[in-house]
């Protein structure tokens, strides 16, 4: 078969197959163009999940007649010079508009600040109309109708209208977080309006999108390593979600979904979250463009770093440092959930009645009428009226300085498992087993980190055959591995000889362990697999060596446990990720009893 040139329309449709996967892909490309043009206001309108109509309007710099004509030609862009490695804009390939025009009905209207009028160009199925003058506001309006009408086979792969509209909403939210100074509006016949006014800070924009509760239950991340800077917010261990959809990651202002970065976040929270829970993050990595490749895929959602080990270490180290410096801190949502559990129907709005103050009525000293308890609240009330044998009614009144501490003073032990403590303005309930388990685990980890791990000599060295490059990597990390108790050395061009293994591991599959380490070093340039295995053993030892449920504690033992918790990083959760204590503010308790 003779080789021939493809037509421009077919070339654009092939490009569209990579760049324009669904309506949200169009919105992404058009929003990036608007932001690169310096817009401070971006309005998006949709219909039919974006398949019937997509319109993006901005107040950016706009285009004159010449630029407008070139904007719909492939590989024409104002954002990229001769150095493909120096990318400082969101868009740079010059493929989006011609690709969109090849599969849908595209109209672009634009005017610069200096021009008296604007210009308009129309593309239908790859056919470009002549440019004509039109009345227009400053900036650019791009309208796409009947997306994929020119490639009907692609329509079969679209999800329902609601799903496509939802994908656009999530895309707008994800981009908007990185640009708090820009106002974004998303509206249409297929949705309720989303309006995100311009903000002064990233925290305000994050609160708009992820909720103020996340901001209140997050840690500020600020770290720099070898020119790479990481900033943003990461949730405390007791504030989690069932999936990773609320992990927002940005590289030089570009939203990305990167497995390596997601893995770094998972590693940072490895021993403070349950396996089925995920942290919430809004993290921004700024790095010199020459050290990151955003041209991995036309969709520009994947990135590749020149030094992935450096970036992973920055994420893991900065998050762990923030967790350590945060001290003991419970989630504010835990108290809300506890209060809601006492209310009829389980929601704050389901009170059977609300007290209406009358003249002379003081809610702090009198009752308006008898309180009507839910069954759960009544059960707790009845239980309180019958103190268990282990309640410490005879404990002396604690000193004021003790009540001012984060976990306050121990007042009782309930059901031989829960310590009840009092602070100046709250009630603390501590799970004694979970709390002590975390304390023992942290002590074991500190002991492991402070000196080389004990190793056991193998009677006969175990030879592990590997690709030569894997053997080289392992040999390069031999000194670090020896600190963990794993002694190995090169054994010919494509093998290593293992002479020692960590004593804590007992009998171990040396072949599999070495191959896992080689894979991890190849991908992340780290040896955390071995560290994680040792930590897992330490966690098991901590679980069996901690204070058991059902053990009666003396007042001094309870207070000693509280003081240790306050001094131990990460003690708000056990090493399985469960909370070690719940704090109820007096305001929460007063709301529970209708006093607020």
C-alpha positions as CSV (number, residue, x, y, z in Angstrom):
1,X,0.0,0.0,0.0
2,X,1.3,3.4,-1.0
3,X,2.3,5.9,1.8
4,X,0.4,9.1,1.6
5,X,-0.2,12.3,3.6
6,X,-3.2,12.4,5.9
7,X,-5.6,15.3,5.5
8,X,-5.4,18.1,8.0
9,X,-8.9,17.2,9.3
10,X,-7.9,13.6,10.0
11,X,-4.6,14.7,11.7
12,X,-6.6,17.0,14.0
13,X,-9.1,14.2,14.7
14,X,-6.3,11.8,15.6
15,X,-4.9,14.5,17.9
16,X,-8.3,15.0,19.4
17,X,-8.4,11.4,20.3
18,X,-5.5,12.0,22.7
19,X,-6.4,15.5,23.9
20,X,-10.2,15.5,23.9
21,X,-11.4,12.4,25.7
22,X,-14.7,13.9,27.1
23,X,-16.4,17.3,27.7
24,X,-14.3,17.9,30.8
25,X,-11.1,17.7,28.6
26,X,-12.4,20.6,26.5
27,X,-13.2,22.6,29.7
28,X,-9.7,21.9,31.0
29,X,-8.0,23.1,27.7
30,X,-10.1,26.3,27.5
31,X,-9.7,27.2,31.2
32,X,-5.9,26.8,30.8
33,X,-6.0,29.2,27.8
34,X,-8.0,31.7,29.8
35,X,-5.6,31.6,32.8
36,X,-2.6,31.8,30.6
37,X,-4.1,34.9,29.0
38,X,-4.2,36.6,32.5
39,X,-7.9,36.3,33.1
40,X,-9.2,37.3,36.6
41,X,-12.8,36.1,35.8
42,X,-13.7,32.8,34.0
43,X,-17.3,31.8,33.3
44,X,-18.2,28.3,32.2
45,X,-21.6,27.4,30.9
46,X,-22.8,23.9,29.9
47,X,-25.8,22.0,28.6
48,X,-26.3,18.3,28.1
49,X,-23.3,17.4,30.3
50,X,-21.2,19.5,28.0
51,X,-22.0,17.5,24.9
52,X,-24.7,19.9,23.7
53,X,-23.0,23.1,24.8
54,X,-19.7,24.3,26.3
55,X,-19.0,28.0,26.6
56,X,-15.9,29.5,28.4
57,X,-15.7,33.3,28.7
58,X,-12.8,35.2,30.2
59,X,-11.6,38.8,30.6
60,X,-8.0,38.0,29.6
61,X,-5.8,39.7,27.1
62,X,-7.8,38.6,24.1
63,X,-6.5,38.1,20.5
64,X,-6.3,40.3,17.4
65,X,-7.3,39.1,14.0
66,X,-3.9,37.6,13.2
67,X,-3.6,35.7,16.4
68,X,-7.2,34.5,16.1
69,X,-6.4,33.0,12.7
70,X,-3.3,31.2,13.9
71,X,-5.0,29.9,17.1
72,X,-6.9,27.3,15.2
73,X,-3.8,26.0,13.3
74,X,-1.9,23.0,14.8
75,X,1.2,23.7,16.8
76,X,0.8,27.5,16.9
77,X,1.2,28.9,20.3
78,X,2.4,32.1,22.1
79,X,3.5,30.1,25.2
80,X,6.5,28.2,24.2
81,X,9.9,29.3,22.9
82,X,12.6,27.1,21.5
83,X,13.3,25.3,24.7
84,X,10.7,22.5,25.2
85,X,12.1,22.0,28.8
86,X,11.3,25.6,29.9
87,X,7.5,25.4,30.2
88,X,6.1,28.1,32.4
89,X,2.4,28.1,31.3
90,X,-0.5,25.6,31.6
91,X,-0.8,25.1,27.8
92,X,2.0,24.9,25.3
93,X,1.3,22.3,22.6
94,X,-0.9,24.4,20.4
95,X,-3.2,21.4,19.7
96,X,-6.4,22.1,21.7
97,X,-8.4,24.5,19.5
98,X,-7.8,22.7,16.1
99,X,-8.5,19.4,17.8
100,X,-11.8,20.6,19.3
101,X,-12.8,22.2,16.0
102,X,-12.3,18.9,14.2
103,X,-14.8,17.0,16.3
104,X,-17.3,19.7,17.2
105,X,-18.8,23.1,16.2
106,X,-16.4,25.7,17.5
107,X,-16.9,29.4,17.7
108,X,-14.2,31.8,19.0
109,X,-14.9,35.5,19.6
110,X,-12.1,37.7,21.0
111,X,-11.1,41.3,21.5
112,X,-8.0,43.0,22.8
113,X,-8.0,45.9,25.2
114,X,-6.7,48.2,22.5
115,X,-9.2,47.3,19.8
116,X,-12.6,49.0,19.2
117,X,-14.2,45.7,18.1
118,X,-13.6,42.0,18.2
119,X,-13.3,39.3,15.6
120,X,-15.0,35.9,15.3
121,X,-14.0,32.6,13.6
122,X,-16.1,29.4,13.2
123,X,-14.9,25.8,12.7
124,X,-17.3,23.0,11.9
125,X,-15.9,19.5,11.6
126,X,-12.5,20.9,10.6
127,X,-13.8,23.4,8.1
128,X,-12.6,26.9,9.0
129,X,-14.7,30.0,8.1
130,X,-13.4,33.4,7.2
131,X,-12.8,35.8,10.1
132,X,-15.4,38.5,10.5
133,X,-15.6,41.5,12.8
134,X,-18.1,41.4,15.7
135,X,-19.1,43.3,18.8
136,X,-17.3,41.8,21.8
137,X,-16.1,42.5,25.3
138,X,-12.5,42.4,26.1
139,X,-11.2,38.9,26.4
140,X,-12.2,35.7,24.7
141,X,-15.4,33.6,24.4
142,X,-15.0,30.0,23.1
143,X,-18.2,28.1,22.4
144,X,-18.4,24.4,21.5
145,X,-21.7,22.9,20.3
146,X,-22.5,19.3,19.5
147,X,-19.2,17.9,20.7
148,X,-18.1,14.7,18.8
149,X,-20.8,15.1,16.2
150,X,-18.1,14.6,13.6
151,X,-16.9,11.4,15.3
152,X,-20.1,9.7,16.4
153,X,-18.3,6.6,17.5
154,X,-16.7,8.6,20.3
155,X,-20.2,9.4,21.7
156,X,-20.8,5.7,22.5
157,X,-18.0,6.0,25.1
158,X,-19.5,8.9,26.9
159,X,-21.2,8.4,30.3
160,X,-24.6,9.8,31.2
161,X,-25.3,13.5,31.2
162,X,-25.1,13.7,35.0
163,X,-21.7,11.9,35.1
164,X,-20.2,14.2,32.4
165,X,-21.6,17.3,34.2
166,X,-20.1,16.0,37.4
167,X,-16.7,15.5,35.8
168,X,-16.7,19.1,34.6
169,X,-17.6,20.3,38.1
170,X,-14.7,18.4,39.6
171,X,-12.3,19.7,37.0
172,X,-13.3,23.3,37.6
173,X,-12.9,22.8,41.4
174,X,-9.5,21.2,40.9
175,X,-8.2,24.0,38.7
176,X,-9.7,26.8,40.8
177,X,-7.8,25.8,44.0
178,X,-4.5,26.8,42.4
179,X,-5.8,30.2,41.3
180,X,-7.5,31.9,44.3
181,X,-7.2,35.4,42.8
182,X,-9.5,34.4,39.9
183,X,-13.3,34.2,40.1
184,X,-14.8,31.1,38.6
185,X,-18.5,30.6,37.7
186,X,-20.0,27.4,36.5
187,X,-23.6,27.4,35.3
188,X,-26.0,25.7,32.9
189,X,-29.3,24.0,32.4
190,X,-27.8,20.7,33.5
191,X,-26.5,21.8,36.9
192,X,-26.9,24.2,39.8
193,X,-24.6,27.2,39.7
194,X,-21.2,27.0,41.3
195,X,-19.8,30.4,42.1
196,X,-16.2,30.8,43.5
197,X,-15.4,34.4,44.2
198,X,-11.8,35.5,44.1
199,X,-9.9,35.0,47.4
200,X,-6.9,36.5,49.1
201,X,-5.3,33.2,50.2
202,X,-5.1,29.6,49.2
203,X,-6.7,28.6,52.5
204,X,-9.8,30.7,51.7
205,X,-10.1,29.0,48.3
206,X,-9.5,25.6,49.8
207,X,-12.3,26.3,52.3
208,X,-14.6,27.3,49.5
209,X,-14.1,23.9,47.7
210,X,-13.1,21.4,50.3
211,X,-14.9,23.0,53.2
212,X,-13.9,25.0,56.3
213,X,-13.8,21.8,58.3
214,X,-10.8,20.5,56.3
215,X,-8.9,23.8,56.9
216,X,-9.6,23.5,60.6
217,X,-8.4,19.9,60.6
218,X,-5.3,20.3,58.5
219,X,-1.6,21.0,58.9
220,X,0.3,23.8,57.1
221,X,3.1,22.3,54.9
222,X,6.1,24.5,54.1
223,X,9.3,22.8,53.1
224,X,12.1,23.2,50.6
225,X,14.8,20.8,49.5
226,X,17.4,21.4,46.8
227,X,15.4,24.0,45.0
228,X,12.1,22.1,45.2
229,X,9.4,23.8,47.3
230,X,6.3,22.1,48.8
231,X,3.5,24.2,50.4
232,X,-0.2,23.6,51.1
233,X,-2.4,21.8,53.6
234,X,-2.6,18.1,54.7
235,X,-5.1,16.7,57.0
236,X,-4.4,15.5,60.5
237,X,-4.5,11.7,60.9
238,X,-8.0,11.7,62.5
239,X,-9.5,13.5,59.5
240,X,-9.7,11.1,56.6
241,X,-11.9,9.9,53.7
242,X,-12.8,6.5,52.2
243,X,-10.9,7.2,48.9
244,X,-8.2,9.5,47.6
245,X,-10.5,11.7,45.5
246,X,-9.9,14.6,47.9
247,X,-6.2,14.6,47.4
248,X,-5.4,17.7,45.3
249,X,-1.9,17.8,43.9
250,X,-0.3,20.6,41.8
251,X,3.1,20.9,40.1
252,X,4.0,24.5,39.1
253,X,0.3,25.4,39.4
254,X,-0.8,22.5,37.1
255,X,-3.3,20.0,38.6
256,X,-1.8,16.5,38.2
257,X,-2.7,12.9,39.1
258,X,0.6,11.3,39.7
259,X,1.0,7.8,41.1
260,X,4.5,8.5,42.6
261,X,3.2,11.6,44.4
262,X,0.1,9.7,45.6
263,X,2.4,6.9,46.8
264,X,4.5,9.5,48.7
265,X,1.5,10.8,50.6
266,X,0.4,7.2,51.4
267,X,3.9,6.6,52.7
268,X,3.9,9.7,54.9
269,X,0.7,8.6,56.6
270,X,1.7,4.9,56.6
271,X,1.5,4.2,60.3
272,X,-1.1,6.7,61.3
273,X,-4.0,5.8,59.0
274,X,-6.0,2.6,58.5
275,X,-5.3,0.9,55.2
276,X,-8.8,1.7,53.9
277,X,-8.6,5.4,54.8
278,X,-7.0,8.3,52.9
279,X,-5.7,11.7,53.9
280,X,-7.1,14.9,52.4
281,X,-4.6,17.2,50.9
282,X,-4.1,20.4,48.8
283,X,-0.4,20.4,48.1
284,X,1.6,22.6,45.7
285,X,5.0,21.6,44.4
286,X,7.1,24.3,42.8
287,X,10.2,23.2,41.0
288,X,12.4,24.6,38.2
289,X,10.7,23.5,34.9
290,X,13.9,21.9,33.7
291,X,13.6,19.3,36.4
292,X,10.1,18.2,35.6
293,X,8.6,16.8,32.3
294,X,5.0,17.8,31.8
295,X,5.0,16.6,28.2
296,X,4.6,12.9,29.0
297,X,1.1,12.8,27.5
298,X,-0.9,15.3,25.5
299,X,-3.5,15.6,28.3
300,X,-0.7,17.0,30.5
301,X,-2.0,15.3,33.6
302,X,1.0,13.1,34.1
303,X,4.5,14.4,35.1
304,X,7.9,12.9,35.3
305,X,10.7,14.2,37.6
306,X,14.4,14.2,36.9
307,X,15.0,13.2,40.5
308,X,11.9,11.2,41.8
309,X,13.7,10.2,45.0
310,X,14.2,13.9,45.9
311,X,10.5,14.7,45.4
312,X,9.3,11.6,47.2
313,X,11.6,12.4,50.1
314,X,10.3,16.0,50.2
315,X,6.7,14.9,50.4
316,X,7.2,12.2,53.0
317,X,9.6,14.2,55.1
318,X,7.7,17.4,55.2
319,X,4.3,15.8,56.0
320,X,5.9,13.6,58.7
321,X,7.6,16.6,60.2
322,X,4.4,18.6,60.2
323,X,2.6,15.7,62.0
324,X,5.4,15.5,64.6
325,X,5.3,19.2,65.3
326,X,1.5,19.4,65.5
327,X,1.5,17.7,68.8
328,X,-1.7,16.0,70.0
329,X,-4.7,17.2,68.1
330,X,-8.1,15.6,67.6
331,X,-10.4,16.0,64.7
332,X,-13.2,18.6,65.2
333,X,-15.5,16.3,63.2
334,X,-15.2,13.5,65.9
335,X,-17.0,15.7,68.5
336,X,-19.7,16.6,66.0
337,X,-20.2,13.0,65.1
338,X,-20.5,12.1,68.8
339,X,-23.0,14.8,69.5
340,X,-25.1,13.8,66.4
341,X,-25.1,10.2,67.7
342,X,-27.0,11.3,70.8
343,X,-29.6,13.2,68.9
344,X,-32.9,11.6,67.7
345,X,-32.5,10.5,64.1
346,X,-28.7,11.1,64.2
347,X,-28.8,14.7,62.8
348,X,-28.5,18.1,64.3
349,X,-31.8,19.2,62.8
350,X,-33.8,16.4,64.4
351,X,-34.3,17.8,67.8
352,X,-37.8,17.1,69.0
353,X,-38.0,20.6,70.3
354,X,-35.9,23.7,70.8
355,X,-36.1,25.7,74.1
356,X,-37.7,29.1,73.6
357,X,-36.4,31.6,76.3
358,X,-39.1,33.4,78.1
359,X,-38.7,36.7,80.1
360,X,-36.4,36.1,83.1
361,X,-35.4,32.7,81.9
362,X,-31.6,31.9,82.3
363,X,-30.6,28.8,80.3
364,X,-27.5,28.4,82.5
365,X,-29.5,28.1,85.8
366,X,-33.0,26.8,85.0
367,X,-35.0,24.5,82.8
368,X,-37.7,25.9,80.5
369,X,-39.4,22.5,80.5
370,X,-38.4,18.9,81.0
371,X,-35.8,17.7,78.4
372,X,-36.9,15.0,76.1
373,X,-34.0,12.6,75.6
374,X,-33.5,10.3,72.6
375,X,-33.1,6.6,73.5
376,X,-29.3,6.8,73.1
377,X,-29.1,9.9,75.3
378,X,-31.4,8.4,77.9
379,X,-29.3,5.2,78.0
380,X,-26.2,7.2,78.7
381,X,-28.0,9.3,81.3
382,X,-29.2,6.1,83.1
383,X,-25.7,4.7,83.0
384,X,-24.3,7.9,84.4
385,X,-26.7,7.7,87.3
386,X,-25.3,4.2,88.1
387,X,-21.5,4.8,88.3
388,X,-19.4,1.7,87.5
389,X,-17.2,0.4,90.3
390,X,-14.1,1.7,88.6
391,X,-15.2,5.4,88.6
392,X,-12.8,7.4,90.8
393,X,-15.3,9.5,92.8
394,X,-12.7,10.0,95.5
395,X,-10.1,11.7,93.3
396,X,-8.9,15.1,94.6
397,X,-9.7,18.3,92.7
398,X,-6.9,18.7,90.1
399,X,-4.7,21.7,90.0
400,X,-5.6,24.5,87.6
401,X,-2.3,24.2,85.7
402,X,-3.1,20.5,85.0
403,X,-6.5,21.3,83.6
404,X,-4.8,23.8,81.3
405,X,-2.8,21.0,79.6
406,X,-4.1,19.7,76.2
407,X,-5.5,16.5,77.7
408,X,-6.2,17.9,81.2
409,X,-6.6,15.9,84.4
410,X,-7.9,12.4,84.7
411,X,-11.2,12.3,86.6
412,X,-12.3,8.7,86.2
413,X,-11.9,5.3,84.5
414,X,-15.1,4.0,83.0
415,X,-15.7,0.4,82.2
416,X,-12.0,-0.3,82.9
417,X,-11.1,0.9,79.4
418,X,-11.9,4.6,79.0
419,X,-10.2,7.4,80.8
420,X,-12.4,10.5,81.4
421,X,-10.3,13.7,81.7
422,X,-11.3,17.3,82.3
423,X,-9.7,20.4,80.8
424,X,-10.6,24.1,81.3
425,X,-13.2,24.0,78.5
426,X,-13.8,20.4,77.5
427,X,-14.3,16.8,78.3
428,X,-11.8,14.2,77.1
429,X,-12.5,10.5,76.6
430,X,-9.3,8.3,76.1
431,X,-9.1,4.7,74.8
432,X,-6.4,3.6,77.2
433,X,-5.3,0.5,75.1
434,X,-5.2,2.5,71.8
435,X,-3.3,5.3,73.4
436,X,-0.7,3.2,75.1
437,X,-0.3,1.1,71.9
438,X,0.8,4.3,70.0
439,X,3.2,5.3,72.8
440,X,4.9,1.8,72.8
441,X,5.1,1.8,69.0
442,X,6.7,5.2,68.9
443,X,9.3,4.2,71.5
444,X,10.1,1.1,69.5
445,X,10.5,3.1,66.3
446,X,12.8,5.6,68.1
447,X,14.9,2.7,69.3
448,X,15.1,1.2,65.8
449,X,16.2,4.6,64.4
450,X,18.7,5.4,67.0
451,X,21.1,2.5,66.4
452,X,21.8,-0.1,63.7
453,X,19.4,-3.0,63.7
454,X,20.6,-6.3,65.1
455,X,21.4,-8.7,62.3
456,X,21.6,-12.5,62.1
457,X,24.3,-14.1,60.1
458,X,23.2,-16.7,57.5
459,X,25.0,-20.0,57.7
460,X,25.4,-19.9,53.9
461,X,25.1,-16.7,51.9
462,X,22.0,-16.5,49.8
463,X,22.7,-15.6,46.1
464,X,20.0,-13.6,44.4
465,X,20.1,-13.4,40.6
466,X,19.1,-10.0,39.3
467,X,19.4,-7.8,36.2
468,X,22.8,-6.1,36.3
469,X,21.2,-2.6,36.8
470,X,19.2,-3.8,39.8
471,X,22.4,-5.3,41.3
472,X,24.1,-2.0,40.8
473,X,21.3,-0.1,42.6
474,X,21.3,-2.5,45.5
475,X,25.1,-2.2,45.9
476,X,24.8,1.6,45.8
477,X,22.4,1.4,48.8
478,X,24.4,-1.3,50.7
479,X,25.5,1.0,53.5
480,X,21.9,2.1,54.2
481,X,20.6,-1.5,54.0
482,X,23.3,-2.5,56.6
483,X,21.8,-0.1,59.1
484,X,18.5,-2.0,58.8
485,X,20.3,-5.3,59.4
486,X,20.5,-6.5,55.8
487,X,24.1,-7.2,54.7
488,X,24.7,-7.8,51.0
489,X,27.4,-7.3,48.4
490,X,27.9,-7.8,44.7
491,X,28.4,-11.3,43.5
492,X,29.4,-11.2,39.9
493,X,27.8,-8.9,37.2
494,X,24.1,-10.0,37.7
495,X,23.7,-11.1,41.3
496,X,24.1,-10.1,45.0
497,X,25.1,-12.2,48.0
498,X,23.1,-11.7,51.1
499,X,25.0,-12.6,54.3
500,X,22.9,-11.0,57.0
501,X,19.2,-10.4,57.6
502,X,17.4,-8.3,60.3
503,X,16.9,-10.3,63.5
504,X,13.4,-8.9,64.0
505,X,12.2,-10.5,60.7
506,X,13.0,-14.0,61.9
507,X,12.8,-16.4,59.0
508,X,12.4,-14.4,55.8
509,X,12.1,-15.0,52.1
510,X,15.4,-13.4,51.1
511,X,14.9,-13.7,47.4
512,X,11.5,-11.9,47.5
513,X,12.7,-9.3,49.9
514,X,15.8,-8.4,47.8
515,X,13.7,-8.2,44.6
516,X,11.1,-6.0,46.3
517,X,13.9,-3.7,47.4
518,X,15.4,-3.6,43.9
519,X,12.0,-2.7,42.4
520,X,11.5,0.1,45.0
521,X,14.9,1.6,44.4
522,X,14.3,1.6,40.7
523,X,11.0,3.4,41.0
524,X,11.6,5.7,44.0
525,X,15.3,5.5,44.9
526,X,14.4,4.6,48.5
527,X,14.6,1.5,50.7
528,X,11.4,2.0,52.6
529,X,10.1,-1.5,51.9
530,X,12.5,-2.9,54.5
531,X,11.7,0.0,57.0
532,X,8.0,-0.6,56.6
533,X,8.4,-4.4,57.3
534,X,10.4,-3.6,60.5
535,X,7.8,-1.0,61.5
536,X,5.0,-3.5,61.0
537,X,6.7,-5.9,63.4
538,X,7.2,-3.0,65.9
539,X,3.4,-2.3,65.6
540,X,2.6,-5.9,66.4
541,X,4.9,-5.9,69.4
542,X,3.4,-2.6,70.6
543,X,-0.1,-4.0,70.3
544,X,0.8,-7.0,72.5
545,X,2.9,-5.0,74.9
546,X,0.5,-2.1,75.7
547,X,-2.0,-1.6,78.5
548,X,-4.9,-4.0,77.8
549,X,-8.6,-3.2,77.8
550,X,-10.1,-4.1,81.2
551,X,-7.1,-3.2,83.3
552,X,-7.9,-0.9,86.2
553,X,-5.6,2.1,86.4
554,X,-4.7,4.2,89.4
555,X,-5.2,8.0,89.1
556,X,-1.4,8.6,88.8
557,X,-1.2,6.0,86.1
558,X,-4.0,7.6,84.1
559,X,-2.4,11.1,84.4
560,X,1.0,9.7,83.4
561,X,-0.6,8.2,80.3
562,X,-2.1,11.6,79.4
563,X,1.2,13.4,79.9
564,X,3.0,10.8,77.6
565,X,0.4,11.3,75.0
566,X,0.9,15.0,75.0
567,X,4.6,14.5,74.5
568,X,4.4,11.9,71.7
569,X,3.9,12.9,68.1
570,X,1.0,11.2,66.3
571,X,-0.6,10.0,69.6
572,X,-4.1,11.2,68.5
573,X,-4.4,7.9,66.6
574,X,-3.1,4.4,67.3
575,X,-0.8,2.7,64.9
576,X,-3.9,1.1,63.2
577,X,-5.2,4.6,62.5
578,X,-8.0,4.6,65.0
579,X,-8.5,7.6,67.2
580,X,-7.1,7.4,70.7
581,X,-9.3,10.0,72.2
582,X,-12.3,12.2,71.6
583,X,-12.7,15.8,72.9
584,X,-16.1,17.3,73.6
585,X,-16.0,21.1,74.1
586,X,-18.4,22.5,76.6
587,X,-20.1,24.3,73.8
588,X,-20.8,20.8,72.2
589,X,-22.2,19.5,75.4
590,X,-24.4,22.6,75.9
591,X,-25.7,22.2,72.4
592,X,-26.5,18.6,73.2
593,X,-28.6,19.7,76.1
594,X,-30.3,22.5,74.3
595,X,-28.4,25.2,76.2
596,X,-27.1,26.8,72.9
